[in-house]
C-alpha cells in the first residue's frame, strides 16, 4: 500500500500557492488566497491500543506505535511559474507483544527514510501541475542496507483552481511498495468557504473541518501503509523476507494555534482493516493476515506558513 503521507504532501503543496485570475471584461486581476497552509515541518507520535493477531495455530497480542517527522522547503525557479520542492520524512514503527500460549515476548522496530523532490509548474493562472519522485529506504536495519531496502514512488497530478473557494485535480501514482510496480489513479478536491473546509485525495484521504479563529475541529479518514525489508519472525513461524502493514484510521481531529506558525494537532478514533502481509524474494504475496480493529491516538506539532 502506498504511503499516504507522501500523497497528502503532494496535495497540500498544490494548494499552498495562490493564483491570479485575469478578468478581461473588467480589466482587473483577482488574486486567490491559499486554500491551505504550507506544512514547513512536523513531528508526531501515534499509539494504538492492544489487539490480537491470528496466524495458523498462533494467537499474538500486539501493541503498536509510530513516530513521524518531516521537513520541507520550496525553491523558487521562476516567480509565479516554476518551483522546486523538497521533503525529508522519517518514520519509526514499533511492534511489541507476546505469544498467548507460550508467553514468549517480542519487540521489533522498523524504520523508513524518504526524500521527495519535485517540480510545480503553474499554467495559465488556473492550472498547476506537480511531479514528484520519492525514493524510500524501509528496513529493520538488522542487516546492511541494500537495494532490497529501496522503494520508489512517483506521482504526477494536475489541479485547476475554479474560483476562490474550490479546486479539483487528477493524476497518477506509481509505486514499487508491493515488490512490483503498481499504478494508482488519483482524484483530488479542496473546498473552503467561510468557516468550513473539505479536502479529499482519493483513495488515500478525506477530511472535513470547521474553523475557528485560532483552532479547528473536524473528521478524517486516512489510509496508511509501508513495506519493510526484514528477515525476522514477528507474526508467524515462517521466515519473513518483507513485511507490510496497512490500516485505515477514522476519527476526529483538533488543531490549535500555540504561537505564531506553531500548531498543536490531536487525533483519535478507530483503526480498521489492519493487515499484515509477507512478500517473498520474488515479489509474491506469501501471507496475508488481518488484525482486530483498535483505537488510536495521535499528537503532534506542526509549523504551518
SERO-4910 file (N, C-alpha, C, O; in steps of 0.05 Angstrom, whole numbers):
BEGIN
 pado doro    nc1    nc2    nc3   cac1   cac2   cac3    cc1    cc2    cc3    oc1    oc2    oc3
  Unk    A     17    -24      0      0      0      0     17     25      0     38     26     13
  Unk    A      9     44    -14     25     69    -17     26     84      9      9     81     27
  Unk    A     45    101     12     48    118     36     30    142     33     36    160     17
  Unk    A     10    144     50     -9    166     48      4    193     54     -5    213     43
  Unk    A     24    193     71     37    218     78     49    232     54     49    256     52
  Unk    A     60    216     35     71    227     11     48    239     -6     52    261    -17
  Unk    A     26    225     -8      3    235    -24     -8    261    -12    -13    280    -27
  Unk    A    -11    262     14    -21    286     27     -2    309     23    -10    332     19
  Unk    A     24    304     24     44    324     20     42    336     -8     43    361    -11
  Unk    A     37    320    -28     34    329    -55     10    348    -57     11    369    -69
  Unk    A    -12    340    -45    -36    356    -47    -35    382    -31    -44    403    -41
  Unk    A    -24    381     -7    -22    406      8     -3    425     -5     -8    450     -4
  Unk    A     17    415    -18     36    432    -33     21    445    -57     25    469    -62
  Unk    A      5    430    -70    -11    442    -93    -29    464    -84    -32    484    -98
  Unk    A    -40    462    -60    -59    481    -51    -47    505    -37    -61    523    -28
  Unk    A    -20    506    -35     -7    527    -20      5    549    -37     22    564    -27
  Unk    A     -2    550    -62      8    571    -80    -16    586    -91    -32    576   -107
  Unk    A    -18    611    -82    -41    627    -91    -38    633   -121    -16    634   -132
  Unk    A    -60    637   -134    -60    643   -163    -77    667   -170    -92    677   -153
  Unk    A    -73    677   -194    -88    701   -203   -105    694   -226    -99    677   -243
  Unk    A   -128    707   -228   -147    703   -250   -150    729   -265   -158    749   -253
  Unk    A   -144    729   -290   -148    752   -307   -177    755   -315   -189    736   -325
  Unk    A   -188    779   -312   -215    784   -320   -214    806   -342   -212    830   -336
  Unk    A   -215    797   -367   -212    816   -389   -234    836   -391   -230    859   -399
  Unk    A   -258    827   -383   -281    846   -386   -279    869   -366   -285    892   -373
  Unk    A   -270    863   -342   -268    884   -322   -240    896   -320   -235    915   -306
  Unk    A   -222    884   -336   -194    893   -337   -182    894   -309   -170    914   -301
  Unk    A   -185    873   -294   -174    871   -267   -164    843   -262   -171    824   -277
  Unk    A   -148    840   -241   -137    814   -233   -147    807   -206   -145    822   -187
  Unk    A   -159    783   -203   -168    773   -177   -148    753   -167   -142    733   -180
  Unk    A   -136    758   -144   -117    740   -132   -130    722   -112   -142    731    -93
  Unk    A   -128    695   -117   -140    676   -100   -122    671    -75    -97    670    -78
  Unk    A   -134    668    -52   -119    662    -28   -113    632    -27   -126    616    -41
  Unk    A    -93    625    -11    -86    597     -7   -110    582      6   -123    592     24
  Unk    A   -115    558     -4   -136    541      7   -127    527     32   -143    517     48
  Unk    A   -100    524     35    -89    512     59    -61    522     64    -49    533     46
  Unk    A    -52    520     89    -25    529     96     -4    509     88    -10    485     86
  Unk    A     20    519     83     42    502     75     55    489    100     64    504    117
  Unk    A     57    462    101     69    449    125    100    449    123    112    433    109
  Unk    A    112    468    137    141    471    136    156    448    151    176    439    141
  Unk    A    146    440    174    158    418    189    137    407    209    118    421    216
  Unk    A    141    382    216    123    369    235    136    346    249    154    334    239
  Unk    A    125    339    272    133    315    287    108    305    301     93    321    312
  Unk    A    104    278    301     80    267    314     86    239    325    104    225    317
  Unk    A     69    232    345     70    206    357     43    194    357     23    207    365
  Unk    A     40    169    348     15    155    347     17    129    362     35    113    358
  Unk    A     -3    124    379     -4     98    394    -30     84    388    -50     97    383
  Unk    A    -28     58    387    -51     41    381    -57     23    405    -38     14    419
  Unk    A    -82     18    411    -89      0    433    -81    -29    427    -78    -36    403
  Unk    A    -79    -45    447    -72    -73    444    -93    -88    428   -117    -82    430
  Unk    A    -84   -106    411   -103   -122    395    -91   -150    391    -68   -155    397
  Unk    A   -107   -168    381    -98   -195    376    -95   -200    346   -110   -190    330
  Unk    A    -75   -216    340    -69   -223    312    -68   -254    310    -54   -267    326
  Unk    A    -83   -265    291    -86   -294    289    -71   -304    264    -75   -293    242
  Unk    A    -54   -324    268    -40   -337    246    -35   -366    252    -24   -373    273
  Unk    A    -45   -383    234    -43   -412    238    -55   -420    265    -78   -413    271
  Unk    A    -38   -433    282    -47   -440    308    -38   -421    330    -39   -427    354
  Unk    A    -28   -398    321    -16   -378    339    -35   -355    343    -48   -346    325
  Unk    A    -37   -345    368    -51   -321    375    -32   -302    389    -20   -310    409
  Unk    A    -29   -279    378    -10   -260    390    -23   -234    397    -39   -222    382
  Unk    A    -17   -224    421    -27   -198    430     -5   -178    422     18   -181    430
  Unk    A    -13   -157    408      6   -138    398      0   -109    407    -24   -102    411
  Unk    A     20    -94    410     18    -65    415     36    -50    396     59    -58    391
  Unk    A     25    -29    384     39    -15    362     40     15    367     22     26    380
  Unk    A     61     28    358     64     57    359     81     67    336     96     51    324
  Unk    A     79     93    330     94    104    308    105    132    316     93    146    331
  Unk    A    128    138    305    139    165    306    143    175    278    156    161    262
  Unk    A    133    199    271    137    211    245    148    239    248    140    254    265
  Unk    A    167    245    230    178    272    229    185    279    201    194    262    185
  Unk    A    180    304    193    187    313    166    192    343    165    184    358    182
  Unk    A    206    350    144    212    378    139    212    382    109    221    365     94
  Unk    A    203    405     99    201    411     71    206    440     65    200    458     81
  Unk    A    216    445     41    220    473     33    218    475      3    220    455    -11
  Unk    A    213    499     -6    209    505    -35    229    525    -45    235    545    -31
  Unk    A    241    519    -68    260    538    -81    246    550   -106    237    535   -123
  Unk    A    245    576   -107    233    589   -130    252    589   -153    275    599   -151
  Unk    A    243    578   -176    259    577   -200    251    601   -218    268    615   -228
  Unk    A    225    605   -221    214    628   -236    189    638   -222    171    622   -218
  Unk    A    188    663   -215    166    675   -199    139    669   -212    135    674   -236
  Unk    A    121    658   -196     93    652   -204     91    632   -226     70    630   -239
  Unk    A    113    617   -232    112    598   -254    123    570   -246    109    550   -249
  Unk    A    148    569   -236    161    544   -231    174    544   -204    188    562   -196
  Unk    A    170    522   -189    181    519   -162    193    490   -159    182    471   -170
  Unk    A    214    488   -144    227    462   -138    222    456   -108    229    472    -91
  Unk    A    209    433   -103    201    426    -76    218    403    -66    225    385    -81
  Unk    A    223    403    -40    239    383    -27    226    375      0    214    391     13
  Unk    A    228    349      6    217    340     31    233    315     41    240    298     26
  Unk    A    238    315     67    251    292     80    231    282    102    222    298    118
  Unk    A    226    256    101    207    244    120    220    220    134    232    203    121
  Unk    A    216    218    161    226    196    177    203    183    191    185    196    202
  Unk    A    203    156    191    182    141    205    195    118    221    213    104    211
  Unk    A    186    115    246    194     92    262    169     77    271    152     89    284
  Unk    A    167     52    264    144     35    271    152     15    291    171     -1    286
  Unk    A    139     15    314    146     -3    336    124    -24    340    100    -17    340
  Unk    A    131    -49    343    112    -70    348    123    -88    370    145    -98    368
  Unk    A    106    -93    390    114   -110    412     90   -126    422     67   -119    416
  Unk    A     95   -147    437     73   -164    447     83   -191    456    106   -194    463
  Unk    A     64   -210    457     71   -236    466     54   -257    453     32   -252    444
  Unk    A     65   -281    452     51   -305    443     33   -314    466     43   -319    488
  Unk    A      7   -316    461    -12   -322    483     -7   -349    496     -8   -352    520
  Unk    A     -1   -370    479      2   -397    490     29   -400    505     30   -412    526
  Unk    A     51   -390    492     77   -395    504     87   -372    522    107   -375    535
  Unk    A     72   -349    522     80   -326    537    107   -314    528    120   -299    542
  Unk    A    115   -321    503    140   -311    492    137   -282    483    118   -276    467
  Unk    A    154   -265    492    152   -236    485    169   -230    460    189   -243    455
  Unk    A    161   -209    445    176   -199    423    174   -169    421    155   -157    430
  Unk    A    195   -157    410    195   -128    407    211   -122    382    235   -129    380
  Unk    A    199   -109    362    212   -103    337    208    -73    330    188    -61    335
  Unk    A    229    -63    316    228    -35    307    234    -35    277    252    -50    267
  Unk    A    219    -19    262    224    -16    233    226     14    227    214     31    241
  Unk    A    241     21    206    246     49    200    243     53    170    246     36    154
  Unk    A    235     78    163    235     86    136    244    115    134    236    132    150
  Unk    A    261    121    114    271    148    109    265    154     80    275    140     62
  Unk    A    250    175     75    242    182     47    251    210     40    250    228     57
  Unk    A    259    214     15    265    240      5    247    245    -20    247    229    -39
  Unk    A    233    267    -20    216    274    -43    227    299    -57    234    319    -44
  Unk    A    229    297    -83    238    320    -99    218    323   -122    210    304   -135
  Unk    A    210    348   -127    190    352   -148    190    380   -159    203    398   -149
  Unk    A    175    383   -180    171    409   -194    142    416   -194    125    400   -201
  Unk    A    136    441   -187    110    453   -190    111    472   -213    127    490   -214
  Unk    A     92    468   -232     90    486   -255     63    498   -256     43    484   -258
  Unk    A     61    525   -255     36    539   -256     30    547   -285     47    560   -298
  Unk    A      7    540   -294     -1    543   -323    -25    561   -325    -45    557   -311
  Unk    A    -24    581   -342    -46    599   -349    -63    608   -326    -88    610   -328
  Unk    A    -51    613   -303    -64    625   -280    -84    607   -265    -91    613   -242
  Unk    A    -93    586   -276   -113    569   -263   -102    540   -258   -108    528   -237
  Unk    A    -87    530   -277    -78    502   -275    -50    501   -262    -33    518   -267
  Unk    A    -46    480   -245    -20    474   -234    -14    445   -239    -32    428   -236
  Unk    A     11    438   -245     19    410   -248     43    405   -230     62    422   -229
  Unk    A     42    383   -216     65    376   -198     73    348   -204     57    330   -206
  Unk    A     99    344   -206    111    317   -209    131    312   -187    148    329   -182
  Unk    A    129    289   -174    147    283   -151    158    255   -153    144    236   -161
  Unk    A    183    252   -147    197    226   -145    205    223   -116    218    240   -104
  Unk    A    199    199   -104    204    194    -76    218    167    -72    205    146    -71
  Unk    A    245    166    -71    258    142    -63    257    139    -32    259    158    -18
  Unk    A    253    114    -23    250    109      6    266     85     14    266     64      0
  Unk    A    280     87     36    294     64     49    276     55     72    272     71     90
  Unk    A    266     30     71    249     20     92    259     -8    100    261    -26     84
  Unk    A    267    -10    126    280    -34    135    280    -37    165    274    -17    179
  Unk    A    286    -60    175    290    -64    203    319    -58    211    326    -56    234
  Unk    A    336    -54    190    364    -48    193    379    -69    210    399    -63    223
  Unk    A    369    -94    208    383   -116    221    407   -124    205    426   -136    215
  Unk    A    407   -118    179    429   -125    162    438   -100    147    425    -79    148
  Unk    A    460   -102    132    470    -80    116    449    -71     95    436    -88     83
  Unk    A    447    -45     91    428    -34     72    436    -43     44    459    -42     36
  Unk    A    415    -51     28    419    -59      0    396    -49    -16    379    -35     -6
  Unk    A    396    -56    -42    374    -48    -59    347    -61    -51    326    -51    -59
  Unk    A    348    -82    -35    323    -94    -25    308    -76     -6    284    -79     -1
  Unk    A    323    -56      5    310    -37     24    298    -13      9    284      3     22
  Unk    A    302    -12    -17    294     12    -32    265      9    -43    259    -12    -55
  Unk    A    249     30    -39    223     32    -51    222     58    -67    231     78    -58
  Unk    A    210     56    -91    208     80   -108    178     87   -112    162     69   -116
  Unk    A    172    112   -109    145    122   -115    147    148   -130    162    166   -123
  Unk    A    131    150   -151    129    175   -166    100    182   -170     83    164   -172
  Unk    A     94    208   -171     67    217   -174     66    242   -192     85    258   -191
  Unk    A     45    244   -207     40    268   -222     11    275   -220     -7    258   -222
  Unk    A      5    301   -214    -23    309   -211    -26    337   -221     -9    354   -217
  Unk    A    -49    342   -234    -56    368   -244    -81    378   -230    -99    362   -226
  Unk    A    -81    403   -222   -104    414   -208   -112    441   -221    -96    456   -231
  Unk    A   -138    446   -219   -149    471   -230   -163    487   -208   -180    476   -194
  Unk    A   -156    512   -206   -169    530   -187   -194    542   -201   -191    559   -218
  Unk    A   -217    532   -193   -242    540   -206   -250    568   -198   -257    585   -215
  Unk    A   -249    574   -172   -255    600   -162   -242    603   -135   -224    587   -128
  Unk    A   -249    623   -119   -235    628    -94   -241    607    -73   -228    606    -52
  Unk    A   -261    590    -78   -270    570    -58   -262    541    -65   -261    525    -47
  Unk    A   -259    536    -91   -258    507    -99   -235    502   -118   -228    518   -135
  Unk    A   -223    478   -114   -202    468   -132   -204    438   -135   -210    425   -115
  Unk    A   -199    428   -158   -200    399   -162   -176    390   -179   -164    406   -192
  Unk    A   -171    364   -179   -148    354   -194   -149    324   -199   -167    310   -188
  Unk    A   -131    314   -215   -130    286   -221   -101    279   -229    -86    297   -237
  Unk    A    -94    254   -226    -66    246   -232    -62    216   -229    -81    201   -227
  Unk    A    -37    208   -227    -29    180   -225     -6    178   -205     11    196   -202
  Unk    A     -5    156   -191     17    150   -172     27    122   -179     12    103   -183
  Unk    A     54    120   -181     67     94   -187     85     86   -164    100    103   -154
  Unk    A     83     61   -154     98     53   -131    107     24   -134     93      8   -145
  Unk    A    131     19   -122    141     -9   -121    137    -19    -92    151    -38    -84
  Unk    A    119     -8    -78    116    -15    -50    106    -43    -45    108    -53    -23
  Unk    A     95    -56    -66     86    -83    -63    107   -103    -73    101   -127    -76
  Unk    A    131    -94    -79    151   -112    -90    150   -112   -120    168   -123   -133
  Unk    A    130   -100   -132    128    -97   -161    113    -71   -167     99    -60   -149
  Unk    A    116    -60   -191    105    -35   -197     74    -35   -198     63    -53   -211
  Unk    A     61    -15   -186     32    -13   -187     26     17   -192     37     35   -180
  Unk    A      7     21   -211     -2     48   -217    -30     53   -206    -48     36   -210
  Unk    A    -34     75   -192    -59     81   -179    -69    108   -187    -54    127   -186
  Unk    A    -94    110   -197   -105    136   -204   -111    153   -180   -118    142   -159
  Unk    A   -108    180   -182   -113    198   -160   -134    218   -169   -134    228   -191
  Unk    A   -152    225   -150   -172    246   -155   -172    264   -130   -174    253   -107
  Unk    A   -171    290   -133   -169    308   -110   -190    330   -112   -199    337   -134
  Unk    A   -196    341    -89   -215    363    -87   -210    379    -62   -203    367    -41
  Unk    A   -212    405    -63   -208    422    -40   -229    444    -41   -231    459    -61
  Unk    A   -244    447    -19   -264    468    -17   -262    482     10   -259    469     30
  Unk    A   -262    509      9   -260    524     34   -276    550     30   -270    566     13
  Unk    A   -296    553     47   -313    577     47   -322    584     75   -332    566     89
  Unk    A   -317    609     82   -324    618    109   -309    600    130   -284    600    130
  Unk    A   -323    586    147   -310    570    168   -309    540    162   -300    525    179
  Unk    A   -317    532    138   -318    504    132   -298    497    110   -294    513     91
  Unk    A   -285    474    113   -267    465     92   -270    435     88   -276    420    107
  Unk    A   -266    426     63   -267    398     56   -244    391     38   -238    405     19
  Unk    A   -230    369     45   -207    361     29   -209    331     23   -216    315     41
  Unk    A   -204    323     -2   -203    295     -9   -182    290    -30   -179    305    -49
  Unk    A   -167    269    -26   -149    259    -46   -152    229    -46   -140    215    -29
  Unk    A   -168    219    -64   -175    191    -65   -155    175    -81   -145    184   -102
  Unk    A   -148    151    -71   -162    136    -49   -149    138    -22   -152    119     -6
  Unk    A   -135    159    -16   -119    160      8   -130    175     32   -126    167     55
  Unk    A   -145    197     27   -150    216     49   -175    231     44   -180    241     22
  Unk    A   -192    235     65   -216    252     65   -218    266     92   -214    253    113
  Unk    A   -224    292     92   -228    306    117   -247    329    113   -250    340     91
  Unk    A   -262    335    134   -280    358    135   -276    372    162   -275    359    183
  Unk    A   -272    399    161   -265    414    185   -282    440    188   -290    451    168
  Unk    A   -285    448    213   -297    474    219   -276    491    232   -264    482    251
  Unk    A   -272    515    222   -250    532    231   -260    554    249   -280    568    244
  Unk    A   -246    557    272   -250    580    290   -227    599    286   -211    596    267
  Unk    A   -224    619    303   -204    639    299   -176    628    301   -159    634    284
  Unk    A   -170    611    321   -144    601    325   -142    570    326   -121    559    332
  Unk    A   -164    557    320   -164    528    320   -186    517    302   -203    532    292
  Unk    A   -184    491    297   -205    479    281   -210    451    291   -193    439    304
  Unk    A   -234    440    284   -241    413    292   -255    400    268   -269    413    253
  Unk    A   -250    373    265   -262    360    242   -260    330    244   -253    318    264
  Unk    A   -268    317    222   -268    288    219   -250    281    195   -247    296    176
  Unk    A   -237    258    197   -219    250    175   -218    220    173   -223    205    192
  Unk    A   -210    211    149   -205    182    144   -179    181    128   -177    193    106
  Unk    A   -159    166    138   -133    165    125   -124    136    122   -129    119    139
  Unk    A   -113    130     99   -102    103     94    -71    104     96    -59    121     83
  Unk    A    -60     87    113    -31     87    117    -20     59    110    -34     39    113
  Unk    A      5     58    102     18     33     97     47     35     90     56     56     80
  Unk    A     62     14     95     90     13     89     99    -15     85     86    -34     95
  Unk    A    122    -19     72    133    -46     68    162    -45     76    178    -29     65
  Unk    A    170    -61     96    197    -61    107    212    -86     99    201   -108    100
  Unk    A    237    -83     92    254   -105     87    264   -117    113    275   -103    129
  Unk    A    259   -143    118    266   -155    143    268   -185    140    256   -197    122
  Unk    A    282   -197    158    284   -227    159    278   -237    187    286   -259    194
  Unk    A    263   -222    203    257   -231    230    229   -243    231    213   -239    213
  Unk    A    224   -259    252    199   -271    256    182   -254    275    189   -250    298
  Unk    A    160   -242    264    144   -225    281    116   -235    285    105   -233    307
  Unk    A    104   -247    264     76   -254    267     70   -283    260     48   -293    266
  Unk    A     89   -298    249     84   -326    242    110   -341    247    131   -330    254
  Unk    A    108   -368    244    131   -385    246    147   -385    221    169   -396    220
  Unk    A    137   -372    199    152   -371    174    173   -349    175    171   -330    191
  Unk    A    194   -352    159    214   -331    156    203   -310    138    195   -316    115
  Unk    A    204   -285    147    192   -263    131    215   -249    116    235   -241    128
  Unk    A    211   -245     90    231   -230     74    224   -201     75    242   -184     80
  Unk    A    199   -193     70    190   -166     72    163   -166     86    145   -183     81
  Unk    A    159   -146    104    135   -145    119    120   -119    113    132    -97    116
  Unk    A     95   -121    106     79    -98    101     57    -96    121     45   -116    129
  Unk    A     52    -71    130     30    -66    149     13    -43    139     25    -21    134
  Unk    A    -13    -46    137    -30    -25    128    -55    -23    145    -62    -42    158
  Unk    A    -67      1    146    -91      5    163   -105     30    153    -94     47    139
  Unk    A   -130     33    162   -146     57    156   -154     69    183   -167     57    199
  Unk    A   -146     94    187   -153    109    212   -176    127    207   -175    144    189
  Unk    A   -197    125    224   -221    141    222   -226    154    249   -226    141    269
  Unk    A   -229    180    249   -233    193    275   -235    223    273   -240    235    251
  Unk    A   -232    236    296   -234    265    298   -207    278    299   -187    266    307
  Unk    A   -206    304    290   -181    319    290   -186    346    305   -207    357    302
  Unk    A   -165    354    319   -166    381    332   -139    394    328   -119    383    334
  Unk    A   -140    419    318   -116    434    313   -118    461    327   -138    475    324
  Unk    A    -97    468    342    -97    493    357    -71    508    352    -50    497    353
  Unk    A    -74    534    347    -51    551    344    -39    557    371    -52    568    389
  Unk    A    -13    550    375      1    555    400     15    582    400     12    598    418
  Unk    A     32    586    380     47    611    378     55    616    350     70    600    338
  Unk    A     46    638    339     52    646    311     46    623    292     22    616    288
  Unk    A     67    610    280     62    589    260     61    561    272     57    541    257
  Unk    A     65    559    298     66    533    311     38    524    320     24    538    333
  Unk    A     31    499    311      4    488    317      7    461    331     25    446    325
  Unk    A    -12    456    349    -15    430    362    -37    415    348    -60    425    345
  Unk    A    -32    390    340    -52    372    328    -57    348    346    -38    336    356
  Unk    A    -83    342    349    -91    318    364   -112    303    348   -131    315    338
  Unk    A   -107    277    345   -126    260    330   -132    235    347   -116    226    363
  Unk    A   -156    224    344   -163    200    358   -186    187    344   -203    200    331
  Unk    A   -188    160    346   -210    146    334   -205    116    333   -194    105    351
  Unk    A   -214    104    311   -211     75    308   -195     68    283   -197     81    263
  Unk    A   -179     47    286   -163     37    264   -175     11    254   -177     -8    269
  Unk    A   -183     11    228   -196    -13    217   -180    -24    194   -160    -12    185
  Unk    A   -188    -47    185   -174    -61    163   -144    -63    167   -128    -57    150
  Unk    A   -136    -72    191   -108    -76    198    -99   -101    185   -108   -123    192
  Unk    A    -79    -99    167    -70   -122    152    -40   -124    153    -25   -104    149
  Unk    A    -30   -148    158     -1   -154    156      2   -173    132    -13   -192    128
  Unk    A     23   -166    116     28   -182     92     58   -188     89     75   -171     96
  Unk    A     64   -212     81     92   -220     76     97   -223     46     82   -237     33
  Unk    A    118   -210     37    125   -211      8    151   -227      6    170   -221     21
  Unk    A    152   -247    -11    177   -263    -14    197   -249    -33    192   -227    -43
  Unk    A    219   -262    -37    241   -250    -53    233   -247    -82    245   -231    -97
  Unk    A    213   -262    -92    203   -259   -119    182   -238   -122    171   -234   -144
  Unk    A    175   -224   -100    155   -203   -101    126   -214   -100    107   -199   -105
  Unk    A    123   -239    -92     96   -251    -90     86   -251    -61    102   -252    -42
  Unk    A     60   -248    -58     48   -248    -32     47   -276    -20     35   -294    -32
  Unk    A     60   -280      3     61   -306     16     40   -308     38     26   -329     40
  Unk    A     37   -288     55     20   -289     78      4   -263     79     15   -241     75
  Unk    A    -22   -265     85    -39   -242     89    -56   -246    114    -72   -265    114
  Unk    A    -52   -230    134    -66   -234    160    -80   -208    167    -72   -186    161
  Unk    A   -103   -212    180   -119   -189    189   -119   -188    219   -122   -208    233
  Unk    A   -116   -164    230   -117   -159    258   -144   -147    267   -159   -138    250
  Unk    A   -148   -147    293   -173   -135    303   -173   -105    300   -152    -92    299
  Unk    A   -198    -93    299   -200    -64    300   -190    -54    327   -192    -68    347
  Unk    A   -178    -30    327   -167    -19    352   -169     11    352   -172     23    331
  Unk    A   -167     23    375   -167     52    377   -139     63    373   -119     49    376
  Unk    A   -137     88    365   -112    102    362   -113    130    373   -135    142    375
  Unk    A    -90    141    380    -88    168    390    -62    180    379    -41    168    381
  Unk    A    -64    204    368    -41    217    355    -39    245    364    -59    260    365
  Unk    A    -15    253    372    -10    281    379     15    291    365     34    275    361
  Unk    A     16    316    357     39    326    341     40    356    341     21    370    348
  Unk    A     63    366    333     68    394    329     74    400    300     89    385    287
  Unk    A     63    421    289     66    428    261     73    458    258     62    475    273
  Unk    A     91    464    240     96    492    233     83    497    206     91    485    186
  Unk    A     63    514    205     48    520    181     51    549    174     49    567    190
  Unk    A     57    554    148     61    581    138     42    587    115     43    609    104
***
